[in-house]
Amino acid sequence: MSMAGNLRKVTGRVGGLRRVARLARRRLQVDLSHPVRSPLGSSVVSCVTYQDGVRTAGGEDLDQAVRRVRGGGFLWLGLHEPTNEEFADIARLLDLHPLAVEDAVEAHQRPKLERYGDMLFAVFKTVCYVEHEELTATSEVVGTGELMVFVGRDFVVTVRHGRHGSLGPLLEGLESDPDQLAKGPSAVLHAIADQVVDEYLSVTGALQADIDEVETAVFSENGARADPGRMYQLKRELLELKRAVVPLGRPLQELSDRPMRVVDPEIQAYFRDVADHLLRAAEQIASFDELLNSILQAHLAQVTVAQNEDMRKITAWAAVVAVPTMVCGVYGMNFAHMPELHWRFGYPLVLGLISLACLALHRGFRRNGWL
């Protein structure tokens, strides 16, 4: 019996076998980061149907799944980086709009929400924090991917690009709450948006540690020697995160305020909560950006002060050295009549005067903080 057949058999059981079913689903459908594909197709990761919030089948042929939900329920089809050829049959079977299909396959889209008749097409930027032992001027801090969602009356199609942003935990969480899942495809859309925005908050929290590290280095005793490349790299990574977070505000606002046929009215309140979390993430990113600007300006000020200190020291020593240079220059002109030129104590007297003048200058510069 195939793994898909075992999965259908296991998920039909109750009680103690439910845990086994979760493990089987995780191996077959959930772990989107795993290189092994589903037997449903080279890019199809999961294909499950739901009736009244309860899974009815999984791992079956797509045509069968579509026919199953025509009388009620909905289909959830998960894809990972499909090609045009792989997506063509799916788009034709579900009557997906060609423009949305093109965006889903090509990726590199801004977060957005588009309406095509009774279908919604949403684009989310997924992010993850890239662990690193030490922050350098070339460290990757924020990894990004994309997640496209097609939402119709009886289907949800998710298309993921990138090696992170797995929907496995989300699927399990939804299946543990049949009442919420019974609200239809819009419940899945909300859960995806909620997970994506929660990840934004998680990444901003992780970035706080890197910013604190840079701030500590700048305001340490040797702050003028801190590497400005680290600050610039953090600003670049923060900009990448900002590009993912800020454009999503308008789509979430539309989902929470504008009536839509495929969005359950009860779900709109949940979208308002997600929009509030997104606003908090955007505010954190803005504050981080301002803080990094302040840190960079403080570092530049420290460098300027250090350079001024060096210039004052150089100027002070140049003034001290100028005294013996001037005196020795005068006596090196080889004139016949020079002051005290033929006196026995003339040479030590001139050396003594030079030393006294240099000591006086050195003391004066030290008292004024130049040396």
Legacy VTK file of the C-alpha trace (Angstrom):
# vtk DataFile Version 3.0
C-alpha trace
ASCII
DATASET POLYDATA
POINTS 371 float
0.000 0.000 0.000
1.350 3.497 -0.855
2.139 6.083 1.752
-0.896 8.099 0.621
-3.084 5.023 1.117
-1.624 4.450 4.569
-2.284 8.069 5.367
-5.965 7.814 4.432
-6.299 4.646 6.475
-4.617 6.111 9.535
-6.466 9.429 9.482
-9.758 7.562 9.503
-9.026 6.155 12.933
-9.663 7.776 16.295
-8.307 7.780 19.805
-4.760 6.549 20.249
-4.047 6.355 16.514
-4.512 10.114 16.049
-0.926 10.778 17.063
0.295 8.296 14.443
-1.819 10.087 11.857
-0.144 13.392 12.662
3.287 11.840 12.227
2.288 10.327 8.888
0.877 13.622 7.638
4.009 15.412 8.729
6.169 13.052 6.734
3.993 13.189 3.628
2.652 16.739 3.493
3.772 19.062 6.172
7.529 19.389 6.045
7.774 21.813 3.163
11.493 22.346 3.698
12.243 18.695 2.907
13.603 18.120 -0.606
11.442 15.021 -1.182
8.239 15.791 -3.120
4.788 14.354 -2.744
3.757 11.548 -5.076
0.969 13.857 -6.256
3.420 15.724 -8.434
6.903 17.193 -8.531
5.744 20.454 -6.931
2.626 19.345 -5.039
3.329 19.095 -1.325
-0.154 18.439 0.004
-3.685 17.889 -1.318
-6.399 17.555 1.320
-10.149 18.187 1.480
-12.318 19.313 4.395
-15.999 19.006 5.222
-17.377 21.030 8.147
-13.855 21.693 9.368
-12.831 18.018 9.395
-10.378 16.455 6.989
-12.066 13.976 4.687
-9.168 12.857 2.509
-5.562 13.532 1.697
-2.950 12.509 -0.838
-5.559 11.659 -3.477
-5.757 12.595 -7.129
-6.470 16.300 -7.661
-9.435 15.609 -9.980
-11.017 13.411 -7.319
-10.399 16.048 -4.655
-12.074 18.746 -6.767
-15.105 16.564 -7.418
-15.306 15.736 -3.719
-15.720 19.382 -2.658
-18.249 20.368 -5.338
-21.088 19.426 -3.019
-19.606 21.226 -0.006
-16.372 21.747 1.893
-13.142 22.936 0.329
-9.831 21.761 -1.056
-6.409 22.829 0.252
-3.634 22.312 -2.276
-0.044 23.122 -1.286
2.669 23.741 -3.897
6.364 24.494 -3.663
8.070 26.441 -6.462
5.977 25.016 -9.343
6.931 25.521 -12.962
4.565 26.853 -15.614
3.984 23.343 -16.945
3.265 21.922 -13.481
0.836 24.720 -12.635
-0.978 24.797 -15.967
-3.313 21.843 -15.306
-4.066 23.057 -11.771
-4.889 26.565 -13.020
-7.170 25.169 -15.711
-8.942 22.796 -13.332
-9.591 25.493 -10.698
-10.117 28.314 -13.223
-7.366 30.514 -11.808
-6.778 33.873 -13.444
-3.744 33.852 -15.815
-2.244 37.040 -14.347
-2.343 35.624 -10.846
-0.887 32.333 -12.077
1.991 34.191 -13.733
2.736 36.076 -10.513
2.606 32.875 -8.477
5.060 31.052 -10.731
7.518 33.886 -11.331
7.577 35.121 -7.705
9.497 38.292 -6.745
6.234 40.121 -6.041
5.361 42.802 -3.534
2.854 41.921 -0.795
-0.555 42.607 -2.270
-4.192 41.526 -2.498
-5.997 41.253 -5.840
-9.584 40.312 -6.632
-10.545 38.312 -9.702
-14.300 37.843 -9.586
-15.039 35.455 -6.716
-11.360 34.644 -6.243
-8.749 36.396 -4.105
-5.026 36.320 -4.777
-2.779 37.336 -1.887
1.007 37.639 -1.830
2.962 37.485 1.432
6.666 37.959 1.987
7.946 35.336 4.411
10.998 36.112 6.527
13.309 34.216 8.833
16.203 35.175 11.076
19.516 33.768 9.833
21.594 32.601 12.768
25.242 33.716 12.812
28.060 33.392 15.319
29.273 36.952 14.826
27.801 39.890 12.979
30.102 41.042 10.184
29.884 43.487 7.303
28.721 40.629 5.037
26.477 38.647 7.399
23.041 37.647 6.146
20.621 38.453 8.945
17.170 38.298 7.346
16.211 35.572 4.866
13.135 36.160 2.717
10.783 34.043 0.653
7.290 34.357 -0.789
3.946 32.749 -0.180
1.078 33.164 -2.640
-2.478 32.197 -1.718
-5.405 31.646 -4.084
-8.729 31.703 -2.247
-11.988 30.644 -3.869
-15.363 29.494 -2.602
-14.275 25.864 -2.329
-10.488 25.872 -2.572
-7.260 27.277 -1.206
-4.041 26.989 -3.197
-0.789 27.960 -1.489
2.390 28.436 -3.519
5.602 28.755 -1.535
8.954 30.022 -2.752
12.030 29.640 -0.581
13.326 27.102 1.891
11.495 28.401 4.961
7.933 29.343 5.865
6.621 25.806 6.307
2.860 25.583 6.725
3.026 22.314 8.640
2.458 23.680 12.158
-0.293 25.912 10.790
-2.090 22.950 9.205
-1.980 20.991 12.444
-3.193 23.982 14.437
-6.151 24.525 12.116
-7.132 20.871 12.159
-7.192 20.967 15.950
-9.884 23.700 15.750
-12.632 22.355 13.425
-15.022 25.192 14.324
-12.603 27.759 12.928
-11.726 25.631 9.901
-15.443 25.156 9.174
-15.619 28.850 8.249
-14.007 27.886 4.955
-11.020 29.008 2.892
-10.955 32.469 4.469
-10.042 30.824 7.786
-6.962 29.357 6.098
-6.082 32.749 4.617
-6.322 34.340 8.050
-4.164 31.628 9.638
-1.496 32.118 6.967
-1.508 35.901 7.403
-1.329 35.495 11.168
1.646 33.123 10.943
3.507 35.381 8.510
3.018 38.467 10.698
3.982 36.578 13.855
7.219 35.655 12.119
7.809 39.356 11.419
7.572 40.035 15.146
9.887 37.124 15.883
12.527 38.409 13.464
12.345 41.966 14.809
12.864 40.561 18.311
15.955 38.671 17.129
17.290 41.779 15.381
17.169 43.615 18.692
20.123 41.523 19.928
22.243 42.442 16.888
21.435 46.127 17.267
22.302 45.986 20.974
25.621 44.366 20.081
26.476 47.133 17.622
25.359 49.811 20.076
27.557 48.360 22.826
30.558 48.265 20.478
30.080 51.899 19.418
29.747 53.275 22.932
32.593 51.210 24.372
36.009 52.647 25.189
37.271 51.955 21.660
34.015 52.937 19.977
35.774 54.997 17.308
37.338 51.772 16.027
33.984 49.981 15.587
33.327 48.618 12.111
30.779 50.861 10.336
30.244 48.083 7.803
28.312 46.110 10.439
25.928 49.016 10.949
25.438 49.456 7.222
24.776 45.740 6.781
22.177 45.819 9.550
20.475 48.756 7.848
20.386 46.818 4.560
18.881 43.768 6.241
16.394 45.981 8.049
15.399 47.501 4.710
14.766 43.980 3.370
12.478 43.307 6.313
10.749 46.654 5.819
9.986 45.778 2.186
8.198 42.668 3.419
6.240 44.284 6.249
5.107 47.750 5.206
3.337 46.947 1.877
1.215 44.290 3.617
-0.652 46.944 5.613
-3.076 47.895 2.853
-4.077 44.293 1.918
-4.803 43.480 5.550
-6.811 46.677 5.875
-8.939 45.645 2.900
-9.452 42.152 4.284
-10.590 43.541 7.625
-12.832 46.360 6.349
-14.179 45.596 2.865
-16.872 42.931 2.455
-15.734 40.116 0.172
-17.688 37.129 -1.054
-15.091 34.525 -0.154
-14.293 36.006 3.261
-16.547 34.972 6.122
-17.775 38.098 8.001
-16.653 36.560 11.291
-13.113 36.193 9.927
-12.794 39.923 9.228
-12.456 40.635 12.943
-9.484 38.266 13.033
-7.849 40.140 10.160
-8.106 43.338 12.201
-6.073 41.650 14.920
-3.442 40.603 12.385
-3.331 44.165 11.022
-2.688 45.430 14.547
0.243 43.022 14.952
1.601 44.122 11.587
1.443 47.755 12.692
3.445 46.877 15.786
6.091 45.143 13.642
6.262 48.161 11.316
6.693 50.509 14.281
9.508 48.360 15.657
11.261 48.378 12.297
10.930 52.168 12.068
12.336 52.585 15.574
15.226 50.230 14.766
16.001 52.240 11.650
16.063 55.491 13.615
18.199 53.877 16.305
20.714 52.625 13.736
20.845 56.117 12.211
21.588 57.536 15.667
24.239 54.890 16.319
25.878 55.594 12.967
25.859 59.341 13.614
27.307 58.773 17.090
30.049 56.621 15.584
30.867 59.291 12.992
30.993 61.881 15.771
33.363 59.664 17.741
35.593 59.266 14.692
35.580 63.046 14.189
36.489 63.653 17.836
39.265 61.062 17.651
40.619 62.683 14.501
40.522 66.100 16.187
42.405 64.672 19.146
45.042 63.255 16.834
45.333 66.536 14.972
45.762 68.488 18.216
48.506 66.125 19.336
50.247 66.395 16.000
49.950 70.193 16.082
51.275 70.359 19.652
54.302 68.192 18.890
54.948 70.169 15.721
55.018 73.376 17.823
57.454 71.799 20.293
59.745 70.558 17.525
59.586 73.978 15.807
61.672 75.622 18.569
64.872 73.558 18.140
64.301 73.525 14.394
64.214 77.333 14.299
67.234 77.839 16.564
69.336 75.208 14.838
68.316 76.687 11.513
69.572 80.128 12.539
72.919 78.795 13.748
73.273 76.720 10.611
73.456 79.759 8.331
77.271 79.986 8.826
77.533 83.756 9.301
80.860 85.002 10.760
79.230 87.132 13.464
76.720 85.062 15.438
75.658 85.670 19.088
77.916 83.826 21.525
79.537 81.969 18.659
83.059 82.102 20.154
82.056 81.877 23.795
82.941 78.624 25.581
79.529 78.272 27.196
77.531 79.432 24.159
76.708 75.924 22.921
75.376 74.549 26.231
73.543 77.836 26.803
71.681 77.530 23.490
70.848 73.859 24.193
69.550 74.823 27.624
67.375 77.589 26.217
65.980 75.179 23.579
65.180 72.605 26.280
63.479 75.162 28.521
61.375 76.469 25.642
60.329 72.940 24.625
59.459 72.002 28.218
57.384 75.165 28.614
55.459 74.438 25.422
54.939 70.790 26.389
53.625 71.747 29.814
51.284 74.343 28.354
49.852 71.887 25.821
49.350 69.210 28.494
47.513 71.650 30.780
45.161 72.477 27.908
44.532 68.815 27.038
46.363 68.798 23.743
48.923 66.218 24.863
LINES 1 372
371 0 1 2 3 4 5 6 7 8 9 10 11 12 13 14 15 16 17 18 19 20 21 22 23 24 25 26 27 28 29 30 31 32 33 34 35 36 37 38 39 40 41 42 43 44 45 46 47 48 49 50 51 52 53 54 55 56 57 58 59 60 61 62 63 64 65 66 67 68 69 70 71 72 73 74 75 76 77 78 79 80 81 82 83 84 85 86 87 88 89 90 91 92 93 94 95 96 97 98 99 100 101 102 103 104 105 106 107 108 109 110 111 112 113 114 115 116 117 118 119 120 121 122 123 124 125 126 127 128 129 130 131 132 133 134 135 136 137 138 139 140 141 142 143 144 145 146 147 148 149 150 151 152 153 154 155 156 157 158 159 160 161 162 163 164 165 166 167 168 169 170 171 172 173 174 175 176 177 178 179 180 181 182 183 184 185 186 187 188 189 190 191 192 193 194 195 196 197 198 199 200 201 202 203 204 205 206 207 208 209 210 211 212 213 214 215 216 217 218 219 220 221 222 223 224 225 226 227 228 229 230 231 232 233 234 235 236 237 238 239 240 241 242 243 244 245 246 247 248 249 250 251 252 253 254 255 256 257 258 259 260 261 262 263 264 265 266 267 268 269 270 271 272 273 274 275 276 277 278 279 280 281 282 283 284 285 286 287 288 289 290 291 292 293 294 295 296 297 298 299 300 301 302 303 304 305 306 307 308 309 310 311 312 313 314 315 316 317 318 319 320 321 322 323 324 325 326 327 328 329 330 331 332 333 334 335 336 337 338 339 340 341 342 343 344 345 346 347 348 349 350 351 352 353 354 355 356 357 358 359 360 361 362 363 364 365 366 367 368 369 370
